[in-house]
Amino acid sequence: MSEVLLNHINRYVELDEGIAQEIAAFFSTLKLQKRQVILEEGSVCNQLFFVSKGCLRLYYLDDKGVEQTIQFALETWWMTDIDAFNKKGKSSYSIQALENSEVVAISKDDWTLLLEKFPELEKYFRQIYERAYAASLFRIKLFRLSKEEFYHLFRDSYPGFIQRIPQKILASFLGFTPEYLSELRKKNESK
Amino acid sequence: MSEVLLNHINRYVELDEGIAQEIAAFFSTLKLQKRQVILEEGSVCNQLFFVSKGCLRLYYLDDKGVEQTIQFALETWWMTDIDAFNKKGKSSYSIQALENSEVVAISKDDWTLLLEKFPELEKYFRQIYERAYAASLFRIKLFRLSKEEFYHLFRDSYPGFIQRIPQKILASFLGFTPEYLSELRKKNESK
């Protein structure tokens, strides 16, 4: 299992070496190819993923069959369809690697066991969900901005990130057409 | 302190009677008048609120001085500016009671102490934030719907709630003008 995850947990909760190894045994590491899908919309969602390297996206197909990206996960972010994972239900989203990536995965049953055996991890996951909740609240606020303001704020908040994502997917996340995003970029480059 | 909170905690974590009373001592109960503001945008956010009766809303003033409502909290929901609360920073939002309400409040320092003293509550708050995160993710997905679809889905998901909120505030939450909401309602009543 990735050292990245153990280091990340240690930032929130102090683990001694023995416990760290026991915790590590609950997880498996997956190496993903760029564009590989690790959760398919409509299939049972039974895994929680932690990105140790690379980038994932969460998306769904709308009524018109167009992919709508609603979230990204970079290094040290967790990702799943949280609602489906909790209920072991069918996922409303797909998850795909946007780059060659490495993720650490745990099944719902193992996650439940892990938290029972190491309740000190509740503090870690409480803070993870707190952060995820705060980020999505901020995202909701951003929807009230004009499209151009939203683009600038997103670009300034995650400057390196915009270069890493295919333009079509970035446009979908921002709620733009690819043509509109391309116009915005040209306009800003020429400034 | 409100029995509603203790009952709610007990749904997630089993507390024995002695502990329940010690936990209760960390909270204070506030009775709020309709329209009373308990957190002002720009002031330091030092409290986390649990609604035991009534309804709160979270909102901010946009560039044009218009109030934008981005979240509601009904009975058994928690509310604060989570980011500002964690940093003890200035709030980006105001919180107001929409009805005569009763809330249970805890300061940031007391909350930190509470979790240190009763780490079993980490599991409770982990699930609270998990739920809040799942709800805001669903909210983000709803933004992709047409305005009319969004209204119907919201109305069908929270049938009693729509009657409780002033129309102007509901319109702001849905991202509509009050005139558009009024038209939609008339159109649906006449069906």
Interface residues (C-beta under 8 A of the other chain):
Chain A: Y60 D62 Q68 I70 Q71 I82 D83 N86 S92 L115 P119 E120 E122 K123 F125 R126 Y129 E130 A132 Y133 A134 S136 L137 F138 R139 I140 K141 F143 R144 G175
Chain B: Y60 D62 Q68 I70 Q71 I82 D83 N86 S92 L115 P119 E120 E122 K123 F125 R126 Y129 E130 A132 Y133 A134 S136 L137 F138 R139 I140 K141 F143 R144 G175
